[in-house]
Amino acid sequence: MTVTFRAIPDGPPPQRQPAGTPPDRSAFDAAVTQAKQGPPLSPPTGPSVSPDRQKQIDNWLAHDAGNDFGSGYLPWAANGGDKVADALHGRSSLGQLSREEQQYLIDRSAAKWAKENDTSSASTLARDVAGDRNLGAMVELADARQAANVEDSGPRDPFKRIEASAFAHDALEAAGRSPLATASPDDLQHLKQILSPDQYASVVAALSTDGATPAEIKLQEQNRAALAHDPAASAAYDKLLNDQQYKSLSPDARMAVLSEIRNYPDARSIANLQRLAGREWFRGDSPANQQRDARLIAFASQDSKADPRINNDTLNHLLGDDGISLQWAGNAPSDGAEHDNHFLFWKTGETITLNSNAVQAGNGPPSGNDDALRQVSETALRFSVAAALSKNGATPAELRLQEENRTALAGNPAAASAYDRLLNDGKYRSLSPDARFAILSQVKNYPDARSIGNLERLAGRDWFRGDSLANQQRDAKMIAFTSQDSTGDTTINNNTLKHVLDDGNLDIKWAVISSPPGTVTYGEQSDDHFLFWKTGSTITLNQNFISAGNGPLTGDLTAVKLISEDTLSHEVNHDLNHDENNASYRYFMAEYRAWYVGREAALGHPPSQQDCYARAQFLVTSTQGAYATIGDAFHNTNSNDSKEIVRFMAKILGQDPARATPQSVLAPNPPLDPNHPGQIPEKSGADDPVNLDNH
């Protein structure tokens, strides 16, 4: 590690011997070489200084060792450092000093100068003893300890940092090591040998020019020791520490990175944290979010439970694509979110937003279940990055559901094949993201090859593509449910869906349909006209009976099937048979037939005699709404239409059609059998198709 520092003296620097002349430089270099020939002498371990002698030294420091003329600003003035140096050599009123007394004087003078912010005196003493192996070692230790004390007392106070830096520099200069230059690894290794780990970290922090704190330096060294057994991780760590982007981060950001190396000591994590240090969105974020970023990257880089290929691709885009940035928000969806960045009218990039509540801030060890962190770092992040790269506006939630479906269908080859065709279908891919999500949701709810195939066909219908999202959701769940329902008549339902999904002249729409009092209208069919000719048909379904949303069809199965199978097949049958509303037997039979086909589609078998009669009776007694014309035809007892209606109702009841009357068919006797199949619809005329299976 290389730490660059500058000594910052208090006021103009004292007069120094001019540098650059060969004799002066050679003398200094010789002193440095001598100081480095062996380890510094240990502090004295003999008897301590007597109380009386301590008092003499303290009094001398208080009265005789001060600065003259404003801390030595004048070249002939002596400051406290020169006076203490003289005393250490026996040239003061204190007389000759023992090694213990020398150490005491050095320690007390360093403490005094630190208290008085007298960095000038400390610097002078360091220079004066730099060539003395014994005194230099004593001054080095005292100044290093004072640097640590000052650094620890005010790590964010710029004046304290200046003072701590000066004392750290003095310690190195006293030992003859790298004065006024760059502290080398050897110099720092030497400090590590004479100081406690905490003191060493504080001194290195004081030497730092990038605002490093003792906690950062200590963690940096702890990481180095922890990685010593892993050559790849150690090499990656050295690259990180020497990376200019990393070194230029704020102290808090560097601490966040170092903390996640401690938590996830892996070469891949370290390398990706180095890349993270260069990302502008990381560098400019809050400390809390920088901590989240670092944790997310470090965890995802080394997670053994993840697919390494997918994770590497995701991280490579996040850490390598200039157009992708990351942010955190408390209201972000659990799947992550992605949106375009714009300047005026053009796109400038993509921003991924992850939920800040899902990843704790802080530099401590991660708490809780790894699965929760994995959910964000590998699921939400992965699909958010994929969404940012998407060309069709896919959302993270869509991409996640797309893959969940693929996994769920893996054991069903037919469904999996149909799903691949759907995902690659041009019509499907050109839908809006919300419409695609509606279709994917019904693949999840009804994972059947028939449902998936019909959903693909649905994606190409113009009436689906142009409708509201709520109605697209209704369409998708109705089509998917009906396609795979085995409780209905599959022949009728399949034929119905074929027309709905393939007939270009047939449209589906949803609306709130009003009904006469006491009745419910589930759907209706109408012809579309241009001037005087028919251009197609529209089936309108009552939206009140199928809710919007991406869930499955829910509720009572009979009620669900009333729309998705009964009503849909009923209205398609009208369209296929070209039925028209008028006061006639033919219209009576058209409504009976469409009802019969719809009931069989939903039930899976023909309706009973009881059901058939109830329907016929409802039609002929109607006085309002669309069926009022049938009631009119029935009550016009002199008409042939009325007689044909009475005749058919007699057949439903099992009566003799020749003797039936309007009164007899409205008063059935004997009671009807709910288990006996009802009367099959008949041909109402030579041109009546009587299509009973919607073929």
PyMOL commands that set and color helices and strands:
alter all, ss='L'
color gray80, all
select helices_A, chain A and resi 22-35+51-63+69-72+80-88+99-116+119-129+133-153+158-174+185-194+197-207+214-226+231-241+244-247+251-263+267-276+280-283+287-302+308-320+356-358+370-389+396-408+413-424+426-429+433-445+449-459+462-465+469-484+490-502+543-545+557-577+585-603+609-620+625-635+640-653+662-665
alter helices_A, ss='H'
color red, helices_A
select strands_A, chain A and resi 3-4+182-183+324-329+337-343+346-355+506-511+523-530+533-542
alter strands_A, ss='S'
color yellow, strands_A
deselect
rebuild
show_as cartoon
